[in-house]
Amino acid sequence: MTDLVIDLNADLGEGFGRWTLTDDEALLSLVTSANVACGFHAGDPGTMRRVCETAAERGVRIGAQVSYRDLAGFGRRAMDVPADELADEVAYQIGALQVFARAAGAAVSYVKPHGALYNRVVADHEQAAAVAAGARLADPGLVVLCLPDSAMHAQAARVGLPVAAEAFADRAYTAAGTLVPRATPGAVITDPAEVAHRAVALAREGRVTALTGEPVGVRARSLCLHGDTPGAVAAAERVRAALDDAGVRVEAFV
């Protein structure tokens, strides 16, 4: 088999106060990049510190998962935020995580929008430009992790930020190559065997089957698993094993 390389990222640190949502300890033994919540949709300072420390110990890359200011809605509610305000809030979130990453002897290597913001910047160039401006303000060397051929991809490249394309093994796709809205039945895939099968197809063949049955081409350097999905650890274990069996090396993209 041809030796291929793929990154495996997961959303981590998505607890707050007494509430814990993601199994950060287990997932940090399986992924190569950690999208760490920065406080606007989840993630308090102590959680950010602990995730950064563990990620640094295990050689996992740290990324800032930035969101609309929507703690009550977990960042998954549509919001309208002025572009200049959004840019400042993106920089603010990255800066918060940078403190804990540096204290752990590591660095924030990339930025990835979360939830409603992620979906918005697939097509909204103004909001995507604001995210890119905020990321560049925090660190002009940050890699932007996003959907390929999206507004976010274009706006990040426009201001000189490196870009890495990602695909989702545990989310359903439309025939147009975008994510199916979470409210749609079948939008979130929880069967570990199915998630692993899709991960291998994405890594080796650059394709996935849309929810409506069409083949969709998706070329990506990183595969995402949602840490808050039920059975996320079991799915990640199956994905790692399946990628290994398929001759795909799992390695950080940055």
C-alpha positions in Angstrom: 0.0 0.0 0.0 1.1 3.5 -0.7 2.2 5.3 2.5 -0.2 8.2 3.1 -0.2 10.7 6.0 -3.2 12.2 7.7 -3.7 14.2 10.9 -6.4 13.3 13.4 -7.9 16.2 15.3 -10.6 16.3 18.0 -12.5 19.1 19.8 -11.2 19.0 23.4 -11.5 20.9 26.7 -15.2 21.4 26.1 -16.2 21.4 29.8 -16.9 24.3 32.1 -16.7 24.5 35.8 -18.2 21.4 37.3 -19.3 20.1 33.9 -17.1 17.8 31.9 -18.0 16.9 28.3 -15.0 15.5 26.6 -12.7 12.6 27.7 -9.6 14.7 27.1 -7.2 12.2 28.8 -8.2 9.3 26.5 -8.5 11.3 23.3 -5.1 12.9 23.8 -3.6 9.4 23.5 -5.2 9.0 20.1 -5.2 12.3 18.2 -2.3 14.3 16.9 -4.0 17.7 17.1 -6.2 19.1 19.8 -8.8 21.8 19.1 -9.0 23.4 22.5 -12.1 25.4 23.5 -11.1 28.9 24.5 -13.9 30.0 26.8 -16.6 31.4 24.5 -18.5 28.2 23.9 -16.8 26.0 26.5 -13.5 25.7 28.3 -12.6 27.5 31.5 -9.0 28.5 32.4 -8.3 25.4 34.5 -9.5 23.1 31.7 -7.4 25.0 29.1 -4.4 24.7 31.3 -4.8 20.9 31.9 -5.4 20.1 28.2 -2.4 22.2 27.1 -0.2 20.4 29.7 -1.3 16.9 28.6 -1.1 17.8 24.9 2.5 19.1 25.4 3.5 16.0 27.3 2.2 13.7 24.5 3.5 15.8 21.6 0.0 16.7 20.4 -0.3 20.0 18.5 -2.5 22.6 20.2 -5.1 24.6 18.3 -7.4 27.3 19.3 -11.1 26.4 18.7 -12.7 29.9 18.5 -16.4 30.5 18.7 -19.1 33.1 18.8 -19.7 34.3 22.3 -22.4 31.7 23.1 -21.6 29.7 26.3 -25.3 28.9 26.9 -25.7 27.5 23.4 -22.4 25.8 23.1 -21.5 28.0 20.2 -24.0 26.3 18.0 -26.6 29.1 17.7 -26.5 31.4 14.7 -25.4 34.9 15.6 -24.7 38.2 13.8 -21.5 39.8 15.1 -19.9 42.9 13.5 -16.8 42.0 11.6 -14.4 44.2 13.7 -15.9 42.9 17.0 -15.6 39.3 15.7 -11.9 39.8 14.8 -11.1 41.1 18.2 -13.0 38.2 19.9 -11.1 35.7 17.8 -7.8 37.3 18.8 -8.8 37.4 22.4 -9.7 33.7 22.5 -6.4 32.7 20.9 -4.5 34.9 23.3 -6.1 33.2 26.3 -5.0 29.8 25.0 -1.5 31.0 24.1 -0.9 31.8 27.8 -1.5 28.2 28.9 0.2 26.7 25.9 3.4 28.7 26.6 3.2 27.8 30.3 3.2 24.1 29.2 6.2 24.6 27.1 4.3 24.4 23.8 2.6 26.9 21.5 -0.8 27.4 19.7 0.0 26.1 16.2 -3.4 26.6 14.5 -6.9 28.0 14.8 -10.2 26.4 13.9 -13.7 28.0 14.2 -16.3 26.1 16.1 -20.0 25.3 15.6 -22.1 28.0 14.1 -19.1 30.1 13.3 -17.5 27.2 11.4 -20.6 26.8 9.4 -21.0 30.5 8.8 -17.5 31.0 7.4 -17.9 28.2 4.8 -19.8 30.7 2.6 -19.7 34.1 4.4 -16.7 36.0 3.2 -17.1 38.9 5.6 -17.2 36.7 8.7 -14.4 34.6 7.3 -12.3 37.7 6.7 -12.9 38.7 10.3 -11.8 35.3 11.6 -8.7 35.6 9.5 -8.0 39.1 10.7 -8.3 38.0 14.3 -6.0 35.0 13.8 -3.4 37.2 12.1 -3.5 39.7 14.9 -2.8 37.0 17.4 -0.1 35.3 15.3 0.5 35.8 11.6 2.1 32.3 11.5 -1.1 30.4 12.7 -2.4 27.8 10.4 -6.2 28.0 9.7 -7.9 24.6 9.8 -11.1 24.7 7.7 -13.2 23.1 5.0 -11.5 23.0 1.6 -12.7 25.5 -1.0 -14.6 27.5 1.6 -14.8 31.2 2.2 -12.6 30.7 5.2 -10.0 29.0 3.1 -9.9 31.8 0.6 -9.9 34.6 3.2 -7.1 33.1 5.2 -5.0 32.6 2.1 -5.7 36.2 1.1 -4.0 37.6 4.2 -1.1 35.2 4.0 -2.1 32.7 6.6 -1.2 29.1 6.0 -4.3 26.9 5.5 -4.9 23.2 6.1 -8.0 21.5 4.8 -10.0 19.1 7.0 -12.7 16.5 6.6 -15.1 15.0 9.1 -15.3 11.3 9.7 -18.3 11.5 12.1 -20.4 14.1 10.3 -22.7 13.6 7.2 -22.0 15.6 4.1 -24.3 17.2 1.5 -23.8 16.5 -2.2 -22.1 19.9 -2.4 -19.4 18.9 0.0 -20.6 20.9 3.1 -21.8 19.5 6.4 -25.4 18.4 6.9 -27.0 20.7 9.6 -27.0 18.9 13.0 -30.8 19.2 13.2 -31.1 16.8 10.2 -31.5 13.1 11.1 -28.3 11.2 10.3 -26.1 14.4 10.5 -24.0 13.0 13.3 -22.5 9.5 12.8 -22.0 7.6 16.1 -21.3 4.0 15.0 -17.5 3.5 15.5 -17.2 1.0 12.6 -18.9 3.5 10.2 -16.7 6.4 11.4 -13.6 4.2 10.8 -14.7 3.2 7.4 -15.3 6.8 6.4 -12.0 7.9 7.8 -10.1 5.3 5.7 -12.1 6.4 2.5 -11.3 10.0 3.2 -7.6 9.4 3.9 -6.9 7.0 1.1 -9.3 8.0 -1.6 -10.3 11.5 -0.8 -14.0 10.8 -1.0 -17.1 10.3 1.2 -20.6 9.3 0.5 -23.2 12.1 0.9 -26.2 11.6 3.1 -28.3 11.5 -0.1 -26.0 8.8 -1.6 -23.8 10.7 -4.0 -20.0 10.3 -3.9 -18.3 13.5 -2.8 -14.6 14.4 -3.4 -13.0 15.8 -0.2 -9.2 16.2 -0.2 -8.0 16.9 3.3 -4.8 16.9 5.4 -6.7 16.4 8.7 -9.6 14.3 9.9 -11.9 15.6 12.7 -13.6 13.6 15.4 -16.0 15.5 17.7 -15.0 14.9 21.3 -18.6 15.5 22.5 -20.1 12.8 20.3 -21.3 9.8 22.2 -18.6 7.0 22.0 -16.0 9.4 20.8 -13.1 7.5 22.4 -14.3 4.2 20.9 -14.6 5.8 17.5 -11.1 7.3 17.8 -9.7 3.9 18.7 -11.3 2.3 15.7 -10.2 5.1 13.4 -6.6 4.8 14.5 -6.6 1.0 14.1 -8.3 1.2 10.7 -5.9 3.9 9.4 -3.0 1.8 10.5 -4.3 -1.3 8.8 -4.9 0.7 5.6 -1.3 1.9 5.5 -2.1 5.5 6.5 0.4 7.1 8.9 -1.3 9.4 11.5 0.9 12.6 11.9 0.2 16.2 12.9 -0.3 18.5 9.9 1.7 21.3 11.5 
